[in-house]
Amino acid sequence: MANENPKLAATQAARLAGKKAIRSYARKLADPEDIKDLNITPMMDMMTIILVFLLKSFTSSATLVNLDQNLSLPPSQTRLAAKQAVPVTITKRVLLVEGEAVAPITNGRIDPQLKRDGDNGYYITPLVEMLSKVARREKKVAEVTGQKFDGELTIIADRNTPYRLLTEILYSCGQAEYANFRLLVLKSRE
């Protein structure tokens, strides 16, 4: 037991020395003259840029398409890669913007009550309202990132979509400042 006391004494001495060093360091940090003013503006700028980047990356991805029985894309021989843009999906039963339902489609037509000018009109009110909200958000993102708002859409339409319905949707998209569009197709295997 006599041999253990010197070990115990050495351990306690090491602990006391460690505690003194920590207290000394803490006192140095607590001195007001050593602490500089904390400027959080650069940190806020960095976090804003990261947030905008994540929003831009995750909110508009045209390459992720859920195919089901209500959506079959037309085949194509195109060699162009898909570009990220706001997706507008036209299935046999519903019109979607960024995956959110905007208007039901019945027998290849939008309900005339959802159009500003009735049955013969081209202006689909809920689509224009939704795309206007998306355009405002995209403009803010473009402003923060220093990019230009290009007003580009990716139209993901079922291969049997009637031409009249497609023109109504394209007209409405143009009214919401989205005049540039691409049609998403399935690349056929070679």
Residue frames as a rotation matrix with the C-alpha (Angstrom) as fourth column:
MET 1
0.568 0.823 0.000 0.00
0.823 -0.568 0.000 0.00
0.000 0.000 -1.000 0.00
ALA 2
0.284 -0.569 -0.772 2.98
0.243 -0.736 0.632 2.25
-0.928 -0.367 -0.071 0.55
ASN 3
-0.711 -0.577 0.401 3.89
0.494 -0.005 0.869 1.88
-0.499 0.817 0.289 -3.16
GLU 4
-0.090 0.775 0.626 0.46
0.967 -0.084 0.243 3.13
0.240 0.627 -0.741 -4.24
ASN 5
0.529 0.310 -0.790 0.63
0.617 -0.779 0.108 6.41
-0.583 -0.545 -0.603 -2.29
PRO 6
-0.458 -0.707 -0.539 3.39
0.068 -0.632 0.772 7.93
-0.886 0.317 0.338 -4.45
LYS 7
-0.809 0.233 0.539 1.38
0.581 0.180 0.794 6.99
0.088 0.956 -0.281 -7.58
LEU 8
0.238 0.963 -0.129 -1.75
0.968 -0.223 0.118 8.52
0.084 -0.153 -0.985 -6.07
ALA 9
0.253 -0.229 -0.940 0.14
0.398 -0.861 0.317 11.64
-0.882 -0.454 -0.127 -5.09
ALA 10
-0.804 -0.594 -0.038 1.59
0.173 -0.295 0.940 11.96
-0.570 0.749 0.339 -8.62
THR 11
-0.486 0.716 0.501 -1.87
0.824 0.184 0.535 11.54
0.291 0.673 -0.680 -10.18
GLN 12
0.499 0.685 -0.531 -3.37
0.830 -0.555 0.063 14.20
-0.251 -0.472 -0.845 -7.90
ALA 13
-0.143 -0.641 -0.754 -0.49
0.213 -0.764 0.609 16.57
-0.966 -0.074 0.246 -8.65
ALA 14
-0.905 -0.167 0.391 -1.03
0.397 -0.005 0.918 16.07
-0.151 0.986 0.071 -12.39
ARG 15
-0.013 0.982 0.187 -4.77
0.963 -0.038 0.267 16.78
0.269 0.183 -0.945 -11.99
LEU 16
0.464 0.148 -0.874 -4.08
0.583 -0.794 0.175 19.94
-0.668 -0.590 -0.454 -9.99
ALA 17
-0.583 -0.738 -0.341 -1.58
0.147 -0.509 0.848 21.13
-0.799 0.444 0.405 -12.61
GLY 18
-0.728 0.384 0.568 -4.15
0.661 0.170 0.731 20.45
0.184 0.907 -0.378 -15.36
LYS 19
0.344 0.906 -0.248 -6.87
0.939 -0.328 0.103 22.34
0.012 -0.269 -0.963 -13.49
LYS 20
0.124 -0.379 -0.917 -4.50
0.343 -0.851 0.398 25.31
-0.931 -0.363 0.025 -12.94
ALA 21
-0.871 -0.474 0.131 -3.68
0.253 -0.204 0.946 25.38
-0.421 0.857 0.298 -16.66
ILE 22
-0.338 0.837 0.430 -7.38
0.865 0.096 0.492 25.31
0.371 0.538 -0.757 -17.59
ARG 23
0.511 0.521 -0.683 -8.21
0.776 -0.622 0.105 28.10
-0.370 -0.584 -0.722 -15.10
SER 24
-0.296 -0.713 -0.635 -5.31
0.228 -0.698 0.678 30.19
-0.928 0.056 0.369 -16.39
TYR 25
-0.903 -0.011 0.429 -6.47
0.429 0.001 0.903 29.74
-0.010 1.000 0.004 -19.99
ALA 26
0.039 0.998 0.055 -10.10
0.961 -0.053 0.271 30.53
0.273 0.043 -0.961 -19.03
ARG 27
0.314 0.015 -0.949 -8.99
0.565 -0.806 0.174 33.74
-0.763 -0.591 -0.262 -17.27
LYS 28
-0.742 -0.634 -0.219 -7.11
0.164 -0.488 0.857 34.82
-0.651 0.600 0.466 -20.39
LEU 29
-0.673 0.569 0.472 -10.23
0.636 0.120 0.762 34.25
0.377 0.814 -0.443 -22.48
ALA 30
0.279 0.860 -0.428 -12.40
0.960 -0.234 0.155 36.11
0.033 -0.454 -0.891 -19.99
ASP 31
-0.429 -0.475 -0.768 -10.23
0.498 -0.834 0.238 39.26
-0.754 -0.280 0.594 -20.10
PRO 32
0.615 0.777 -0.133 -12.24
0.340 -0.414 -0.845 41.90
-0.712 0.474 -0.519 -22.00
GLU 33
0.275 -0.556 -0.784 -9.16
-0.693 -0.680 0.239 43.23
-0.666 0.477 -0.573 -23.77
ASP 34
-0.743 -0.600 0.297 -8.45
-0.265 0.671 0.693 39.85
-0.614 0.437 -0.657 -25.39
ILE 35
-0.189 0.763 0.618 -11.96
0.724 0.534 -0.437 39.33
-0.663 0.364 -0.654 -26.75
LYS 36
-0.988 -0.092 -0.123 -12.57
-0.027 -0.681 0.732 41.01
-0.151 0.726 0.671 -30.10
ASP 37
-0.175 0.968 -0.182 -16.02
-0.725 -0.252 -0.641 42.01
-0.666 0.020 0.746 -31.30
LEU 38
-0.556 0.081 0.827 -17.70
0.367 0.917 0.157 39.06
-0.746 0.391 -0.540 -32.97
ASN 39
-0.456 0.360 -0.814 -18.77
-0.776 -0.609 0.165 39.99
-0.436 0.707 0.557 -36.51
ILE 40
-0.316 0.409 0.856 -21.52
0.158 0.912 -0.378 37.61
-0.935 0.015 -0.353 -37.60
THR 41
0.382 0.497 -0.779 -22.23
-0.631 -0.476 -0.613 39.34
-0.675 0.726 0.131 -40.93
PRO 42
-0.387 -0.542 -0.746 -19.81
-0.915 0.326 0.238 37.16
0.114 0.774 -0.622 -42.95
MET 43
-0.937 0.087 0.338 -21.24
-0.025 0.949 -0.315 34.05
-0.349 -0.303 -0.887 -41.28
MET 44
0.010 0.999 -0.054 -24.80
-0.025 -0.053 -0.998 35.15
-1.000 0.011 0.024 -42.17
ASP 45
0.180 -0.015 -0.984 -23.73
-0.928 -0.333 -0.164 35.80
-0.325 0.943 -0.074 -45.77
MET 46
-0.791 -0.553 -0.262 -22.19
-0.605 0.770 0.201 32.34
0.090 0.317 -0.944 -45.98
MET 47
-0.716 0.577 0.394 -25.30
0.193 0.706 -0.682 30.67
-0.671 -0.412 -0.617 -44.53
THR 48
0.240 0.810 -0.535 -27.55
-0.407 -0.417 -0.813 32.59
-0.882 0.412 0.230 -46.93
ILE 49
-0.138 -0.372 -0.918 -25.49
-0.990 0.052 0.128 31.47
0.000 0.927 -0.376 -49.91
ILE 50
-0.974 -0.213 0.080 -25.60
-0.219 0.973 -0.074 27.86
-0.062 -0.089 -0.994 -48.72
LEU 51
-0.350 0.923 0.160 -29.36
0.106 0.209 -0.972 28.08
-0.931 -0.323 -0.171 -48.19
VAL 52
0.298 0.437 -0.849 -29.93
-0.751 -0.442 -0.491 29.53
-0.590 0.784 0.196 -51.67
PHE 53
-0.553 -0.580 -0.598 -27.74
-0.820 0.504 0.270 26.84
0.146 0.640 -0.754 -53.19
LEU 54
-0.929 0.220 0.298 -29.70
0.083 0.907 -0.412 24.10
-0.361 -0.358 -0.861 -51.42
LEU 55
0.005 0.981 -0.195 -33.04
-0.121 -0.193 -0.974 25.61
-0.993 0.029 0.118 -52.39
LYS 56
0.153 -0.014 -0.988 -31.95
-0.951 -0.274 -0.144 25.88
-0.268 0.962 -0.055 -56.01
SER 57
-0.770 -0.561 -0.304 -30.61
-0.622 0.765 0.165 22.33
0.140 0.316 -0.938 -56.00
PHE 58
-0.918 0.350 0.184 -33.54
0.217 0.836 -0.504 20.60
-0.330 -0.422 -0.844 -54.36
THR 59
-0.214 0.934 -0.286 -36.58
-0.155 -0.321 -0.934 22.52
-0.965 -0.155 0.214 -55.56
SER 60
0.617 0.467 -0.633 -36.25
-0.659 -0.131 -0.740 22.15
-0.429 0.874 0.227 -59.27
SER 61
-0.579 -0.753 0.313 -34.95
-0.435 0.610 0.663 18.89
-0.690 0.248 -0.681 -60.59
ALA 62
0.221 0.695 -0.685 -36.32
-0.952 0.001 -0.307 17.93
-0.213 0.719 0.661 -63.99
THR 63
-0.423 -0.494 -0.759 -34.48
-0.708 0.704 -0.063 14.64
0.566 0.511 -0.648 -64.18
LEU 64
-0.974 0.153 0.170 -36.41
-0.013 0.705 -0.709 12.96
-0.228 -0.692 -0.685 -61.37
VAL 65
-0.368 0.881 -0.299 -39.69
-0.873 -0.217 0.436 11.82
0.319 0.421 0.849 -62.86
ASN 66
-0.637 0.278 0.718 -42.07
-0.282 0.783 -0.554 9.34
-0.717 -0.556 -0.421 -61.27
LEU 67
-0.661 0.405 -0.631 -43.61
-0.636 0.142 0.758 7.32
0.397 0.903 0.164 -64.07
ASP 68
-0.628 0.543 0.558 -46.90
-0.144 0.623 -0.769 5.58
-0.765 -0.563 -0.313 -63.45
GLN 69
-0.404 0.531 0.744 -49.94
0.815 0.578 0.030 4.44
-0.415 0.619 -0.667 -65.41
ASN 70
0.664 0.717 -0.210 -51.06
0.572 -0.669 -0.475 8.08
-0.482 0.196 -0.854 -65.90
LEU 71
0.627 -0.522 -0.578 -47.79
-0.607 -0.792 0.057 9.25
-0.488 0.316 -0.814 -67.41
SER 72
0.402 -0.568 0.718 -45.89
0.663 0.721 0.199 7.67
-0.631 0.396 0.667 -70.29
LEU 73
0.138 -0.459 -0.878 -43.28
-0.315 -0.861 0.400 9.88
-0.939 0.221 -0.263 -71.93
PRO 74
0.966 0.174 -0.191 -42.80
-0.224 0.198 -0.954 9.95
-0.128 0.965 0.231 -75.70
PRO 75
0.407 -0.869 0.280 -39.60
0.669 0.493 0.556 8.31
-0.621 -0.039 0.783 -77.03
SER 76
0.928 -0.171 -0.330 -36.95
-0.324 -0.809 -0.490 10.37
-0.183 0.562 -0.807 -78.80
GLN 77
0.613 -0.781 0.121 -33.55
0.728 0.500 -0.470 10.10
0.306 0.376 0.875 -80.48
THR 78
0.845 -0.234 0.482 -32.31
-0.261 -0.965 -0.011 13.27
0.468 -0.116 -0.876 -78.76
ARG 79
0.153 -0.871 -0.466 -28.77
0.714 0.424 -0.557 13.53
0.683 -0.248 0.687 -77.47
LEU 80
-0.183 -0.167 0.969 -29.35
-0.339 -0.915 -0.221 16.57
0.923 -0.369 0.111 -75.27
ALA 81
-0.714 -0.094 -0.694 -29.09
0.582 0.472 -0.662 16.18
0.390 -0.876 -0.282 -71.53
ALA 82
0.436 0.896 -0.082 -31.91
0.746 -0.309 0.590 17.33
0.503 -0.318 -0.803 -69.27
LYS 83
-0.613 -0.564 0.554 -31.39
0.191 -0.785 -0.589 20.79
0.767 -0.255 0.589 -67.80
GLN 84
-0.571 0.408 -0.712 -32.61
0.800 0.083 -0.594 21.84
-0.184 -0.909 -0.374 -64.38
ALA 85
-0.808 0.455 0.375 -35.74
-0.251 -0.841 0.480 23.95
0.533 0.294 0.793 -64.60
VAL 86
-0.529 0.714 0.458 -39.15
-0.683 -0.039 -0.730 24.21
-0.504 -0.699 0.508 -62.96
PRO 87
-0.988 0.140 0.065 -41.05
0.153 0.833 0.532 21.00
0.021 0.536 -0.844 -63.82
VAL 88
-0.251 0.964 -0.093 -44.63
-0.882 -0.267 -0.388 21.20
-0.398 -0.015 0.917 -65.11
THR 89
-0.963 -0.105 0.248 -46.11
-0.047 0.973 0.228 17.70
-0.265 0.208 -0.942 -65.37
ILE 90
-0.168 0.920 -0.354 -49.17
-0.983 -0.181 -0.003 16.87
-0.067 0.348 0.935 -67.47
THR 91
-0.910 -0.036 0.414 -50.57
-0.070 0.995 -0.066 13.43
-0.409 -0.089 -0.908 -66.71
LYS 92
-0.703 0.708 0.061 -53.84
0.364 0.286 0.886 11.94
0.610 0.646 -0.459 -67.91
ARG 93
0.163 0.849 -0.502 -55.59
0.868 0.119 0.483 13.06
0.470 -0.515 -0.717 -64.70
VAL 94
0.758 0.085 -0.646 -53.83
0.518 -0.680 0.519 16.07
-0.396 -0.728 -0.560 -63.20
LEU 95
0.505 -0.616 0.605 -51.63
0.227 -0.581 -0.781 19.09
0.833 0.532 -0.153 -63.96
LEU 96
0.709 -0.349 -0.613 -48.69
0.679 0.105 0.726 19.44
-0.189 -0.931 0.311 -61.53
VAL 97
0.582 -0.648 0.492 -46.14
-0.238 -0.714 -0.659 22.18
0.778 0.266 -0.570 -60.86
GLU 98
-0.386 -0.853 0.351 -43.08
-0.719 0.040 -0.694 20.98
0.578 -0.521 -0.628 -58.94
GLY 99
-0.840 0.050 -0.540 -45.05
0.211 0.948 -0.240 17.89
0.500 -0.315 -0.806 -57.93
GLU 100
-0.757 0.609 -0.237 -47.97
0.095 -0.256 -0.962 19.85
-0.647 -0.751 0.136 -56.48
ALA 101
-0.354 0.715 0.602 -51.41
0.931 0.331 0.153 19.40
-0.090 0.615 -0.783 -58.05
VAL 102
-0.941 0.014 -0.339 -52.72
-0.042 -0.996 0.075 22.55
-0.337 0.085 0.938 -59.74
ALA 103
-0.160 0.913 -0.376 -55.74
-0.940 -0.256 -0.223 21.44
-0.300 0.318 0.899 -61.77
PRO 104
-0.125 0.184 0.975 -57.54
0.016 0.983 -0.184 18.19
-0.992 -0.007 -0.126 -62.55
ILE 105
-0.664 -0.061 -0.746 -57.63
-0.736 -0.124 0.665 16.95
-0.134 0.990 0.038 -66.16
THR 106
-0.112 0.717 0.688 -60.74
-0.072 0.685 -0.725 15.15
-0.991 -0.131 -0.025 -67.36
ASN 107
0.571 0.312 0.759 -60.83
0.622 0.439 -0.649 13.60
-0.536 0.842 0.057 -70.84
GLY 108
-0.209 -0.809 0.549 -57.82
0.978 -0.183 0.103 15.66
0.017 0.559 0.829 -71.91
ARG 109
0.038 0.301 0.953 -59.34
0.322 -0.907 0.273 18.99
0.946 0.296 -0.131 -70.84
ILE 110
-0.938 -0.241 -0.250 -59.08
0.327 -0.377 -0.866 21.42
0.114 -0.894 0.433 -67.96
ASP 111
-0.088 0.947 -0.309 -62.37
0.955 -0.007 -0.295 22.35
-0.282 -0.321 -0.904 -66.28
PRO 112
-0.084 0.094 0.992 -63.69
0.667 -0.735 0.126 25.53
0.741 0.672 -0.001 -67.98
GLN 113
0.895 0.447 -0.008 -64.40
0.288 -0.564 0.774 27.06
0.341 -0.694 -0.633 -64.54
LEU 114
0.465 -0.807 -0.365 -60.64
0.594 -0.021 0.804 27.10
-0.656 -0.591 0.469 -63.89
LYS 115
-0.413 -0.562 0.716 -60.03
0.908 -0.314 0.277 29.17
0.069 0.765 0.640 -67.04
ARG 116
-0.711 0.072 -0.700 -60.34
0.196 -0.935 -0.295 32.93
-0.676 -0.347 0.650 -67.04
ASP 117
-0.618 0.423 -0.663 -62.20
-0.753 -0.560 0.345 33.02
-0.225 0.712 0.665 -70.39
GLY 118
0.376 0.863 0.338 -64.30
-0.733 0.500 -0.461 29.86
-0.567 -0.075 0.820 -70.02
ASP 119
0.634 -0.002 0.774 -64.25
0.177 0.974 -0.143 26.81
-0.753 0.228 0.617 -72.28
ASN 120
0.829 -0.288 0.479 -62.58
0.497 -0.012 -0.868 28.49
0.255 0.958 0.133 -75.27
GLY 121
0.828 -0.514 0.224 -59.99
-0.556 -0.805 0.208 30.32
0.073 -0.297 -0.952 -73.16
TYR 122
0.417 -0.792 -0.445 -56.30
0.174 0.550 -0.817 29.52
0.892 0.263 0.367 -72.90
TYR 123
-0.338 -0.545 0.767 -55.58
-0.572 -0.528 -0.627 31.20
0.747 -0.651 -0.134 -69.56
ILE 124
0.257 0.335 -0.907 -55.58
0.466 0.779 0.419 28.56
0.847 -0.530 0.044 -66.77
THR 125
0.559 0.072 0.826 -55.92
-0.421 -0.834 0.358 30.68
0.714 -0.548 -0.436 -63.61
PRO 126
0.942 -0.218 0.254 -54.55
-0.171 0.335 0.926 28.27
-0.287 -0.916 0.279 -60.95
LEU 127
0.519 -0.795 0.313 -51.54
0.854 0.489 -0.176 27.46
-0.013 0.359 0.933 -63.15
VAL 128
0.208 -0.414 0.886 -50.68
0.306 -0.833 -0.461 31.13
0.929 0.367 -0.046 -63.68
GLU 129
0.755 0.120 0.645 -51.06
-0.512 -0.507 0.694 31.84
0.410 -0.854 -0.321 -59.95
MET 130
0.886 -0.442 0.144 -48.81
0.237 0.696 0.677 28.91
-0.399 -0.566 0.721 -58.95
LEU 131
0.305 -0.810 0.501 -46.15
0.927 0.131 -0.352 29.75
0.220 0.571 0.791 -61.54
SER 132
0.464 -0.112 0.879 -46.22
-0.030 -0.993 -0.110 33.41
0.886 0.025 -0.464 -60.50
LYS 133
0.915 -0.143 0.378 -45.35
-0.384 -0.011 0.923 32.35
-0.128 -0.990 -0.065 -56.94
VAL 134
0.624 -0.712 0.322 -42.56
0.658 0.701 0.275 30.12
-0.422 0.040 0.906 -58.26
ALA 135
0.355 -0.475 0.805 -41.28
0.662 -0.481 -0.575 32.96
0.661 0.737 0.143 -60.48
ARG 136
0.735 -0.074 0.674 -41.08
-0.413 -0.837 0.359 35.34
0.537 -0.543 -0.646 -57.50
ARG 137
0.836 -0.437 0.331 -39.12
-0.100 0.472 0.876 32.75
-0.539 -0.766 0.351 -55.55
GLU 138
0.477 -0.668 0.571 -36.82
0.866 0.468 -0.177 32.01
-0.149 0.578 0.802 -58.50
LYS 139
0.528 -0.261 0.808 -36.19
0.256 -0.858 -0.445 35.75
0.809 0.442 -0.387 -59.00
LYS 140
0.842 -0.226 0.490 -35.18
-0.538 -0.419 0.731 36.15
0.040 -0.880 -0.474 -55.35
VAL 141
0.668 -0.619 0.414 -32.82
0.343 0.749 0.566 33.20
-0.661 -0.236 0.713 -55.66
ALA 142
0.434 -0.493 0.754 -31.36
0.849 -0.058 -0.526 34.63
0.303 0.868 0.394 -58.88
GLU 143
0.713 -0.124 0.690 -30.91
-0.163 -0.987 -0.009 38.02
0.682 -0.106 -0.724 -57.21
VAL 144
0.824 -0.392 0.408 -29.11
-0.426 0.046 0.904 36.57
-0.373 -0.919 -0.129 -54.20
THR 145
0.454 -0.664 0.594 -26.87
0.518 0.739 0.431 34.33
-0.725 0.112 0.680 -56.31
GLY 146
-0.137 -0.509 -0.850 -26.17
-0.380 -0.765 0.520 37.03
-0.915 0.395 -0.089 -58.89
GLN 147
-0.770 -0.058 0.635 -27.62
0.483 0.597 0.640 34.97
-0.417 0.800 -0.432 -61.72
LYS 148
-0.779 0.540 -0.320 -30.20
-0.627 -0.652 0.427 35.95
0.022 0.533 0.846 -64.31
PHE 149
-0.193 0.812 0.551 -33.80
-0.194 0.519 -0.833 34.72
-0.962 -0.268 0.058 -64.09
ASP 150
-0.933 -0.276 -0.229 -34.28
-0.276 0.144 0.950 32.78
-0.229 0.950 -0.211 -67.32
GLY 151
-0.072 0.997 -0.026 -37.95
-0.846 -0.075 -0.529 31.80
-0.529 -0.016 0.848 -66.95
GLU 152
-0.499 -0.212 -0.840 -37.32
-0.723 0.637 0.269 28.24
0.478 0.741 -0.471 -68.08
LEU 153
0.260 0.676 0.689 -39.65
-0.848 0.502 -0.173 25.26
-0.463 -0.539 0.703 -67.62
THR 154
-0.932 -0.325 -0.161 -39.45
-0.363 0.826 0.432 21.57
-0.007 0.461 -0.887 -68.30
ILE 155
0.087 0.992 -0.093 -42.73
-0.995 0.082 -0.056 20.25
-0.047 0.097 0.994 -69.65
ILE 156
-0.937 -0.266 0.224 -43.23
-0.281 0.959 -0.037 16.60
-0.205 -0.098 -0.974 -68.72
ALA 157
-0.100 0.963 -0.250 -46.26
-0.956 -0.162 -0.244 15.51
-0.276 0.215 0.937 -70.72
ASP 158
0.003 0.252 0.968 -47.93
0.009 0.968 -0.252 12.19
-1.000 0.009 0.001 -71.35
ARG 159
-0.882 -0.445 0.156 -47.43
0.130 0.089 0.987 11.05
-0.454 0.891 -0.021 -74.94
ASN 160
-0.441 0.798 0.410 -51.21
0.860 0.246 0.447 11.20
0.256 0.550 -0.795 -75.55
THR 161
-0.354 0.287 -0.890 -51.69
0.461 -0.774 -0.433 14.78
-0.814 -0.564 0.141 -74.31
PRO 162
0.483 0.597 0.641 -54.05
0.860 -0.186 -0.475 16.64
-0.164 0.780 -0.603 -76.66
TYR 163
-0.426 -0.681 0.595 -52.48
0.807 -0.583 -0.090 19.52
0.409 0.442 0.798 -78.58
ARG 164
0.254 0.607 0.753 -55.15
0.122 -0.792 0.598 21.97
0.960 -0.060 -0.275 -77.37
LEU 165
0.943 0.078 -0.324 -54.36
0.320 0.056 0.946 21.17
0.092 -0.995 0.028 -73.70
LEU 166
0.090 -0.991 -0.097 -50.63
0.973 0.067 0.219 21.56
-0.211 -0.114 0.971 -74.34
THR 167
-0.389 -0.215 0.896 -51.12
0.568 -0.822 0.049 24.97
0.725 0.528 0.442 -76.01
GLU 168
0.671 0.660 0.338 -53.34
0.080 -0.517 0.852 26.15
0.737 -0.544 -0.400 -73.13
ILE 169
0.781 -0.430 -0.453 -50.67
0.575 0.214 0.790 25.17
-0.242 -0.877 0.414 -70.63
LEU 170
-0.243 -0.923 0.299 -47.85
0.970 -0.234 0.067 26.78
0.008 0.306 0.952 -72.64
TYR 171
-0.018 0.328 0.945 -49.90
0.329 -0.890 0.315 30.00
0.944 0.316 -0.092 -73.02
SER 172
0.908 0.418 0.012 -50.58
0.102 -0.249 0.963 30.10
0.406 -0.874 -0.268 -69.28
CYS 173
0.415 -0.845 -0.337 -46.90
0.856 0.237 0.460 29.48
-0.309 -0.479 0.822 -68.52
GLY 174
-0.370 -0.533 0.760 -45.98
0.792 -0.610 -0.042 32.41
0.486 0.586 0.648 -70.75
GLN 175
0.407 0.617 0.673 -48.40
0.110 -0.765 0.635 34.64
0.907 -0.184 -0.379 -68.83
ALA 176
0.987 -0.095 -0.132 -46.49
0.134 0.021 0.991 33.80
-0.091 -0.995 0.033 -65.63
GLU 177
0.580 -0.789 -0.203 -43.13
-0.796 -0.602 0.061 34.90
-0.171 0.126 -0.977 -67.16
TYR 178
-0.142 -0.597 0.790 -42.08
-0.164 0.801 0.576 31.40
-0.976 -0.048 -0.211 -68.21
ALA 179
0.613 0.368 -0.699 -41.64
-0.679 -0.205 -0.705 31.71
-0.403 0.907 0.124 -71.96
ASN 180
-0.236 -0.766 -0.598 -38.74
-0.895 0.411 -0.174 29.25
0.379 0.494 -0.782 -72.36
PHE 181
0.470 0.441 0.765 -39.55
-0.713 0.700 0.035 25.57
-0.520 -0.562 0.644 -72.15
ARG 182
-0.657 -0.586 -0.475 -38.18
-0.734 0.640 0.227 22.14
0.170 0.498 -0.850 -72.93
LEU 183
0.575 0.808 -0.128 -40.17
-0.772 0.588 0.241 18.98
0.270 -0.039 0.962 -73.46
LEU 184
-0.322 -0.658 0.681 -38.90
-0.818 0.555 0.149 16.00
-0.476 -0.510 -0.717 -71.49
VAL 185
0.579 0.433 -0.691 -38.78
-0.743 0.629 -0.228 12.77
0.335 0.645 0.686 -73.49
LEU 186
0.657 -0.372 0.655 -37.44
-0.147 0.789 0.596 9.26
-0.739 -0.488 0.464 -72.99
LYS 187
-0.069 -0.769 -0.636 -34.18
-0.968 -0.102 0.229 8.64
-0.241 0.632 -0.737 -74.72
SER 188
0.896 0.417 -0.152 -34.60
-0.443 0.855 -0.268 5.49
0.018 0.308 0.951 -76.78
ARG 189
0.352 -0.780 0.518 -31.99
-0.174 0.489 0.855 2.78
-0.920 -0.391 0.037 -76.38
GLU 190
0.355 -0.315 -0.881 -29.54
-0.933 -0.173 -0.314 2.32
-0.054 0.933 -0.355 -79.17
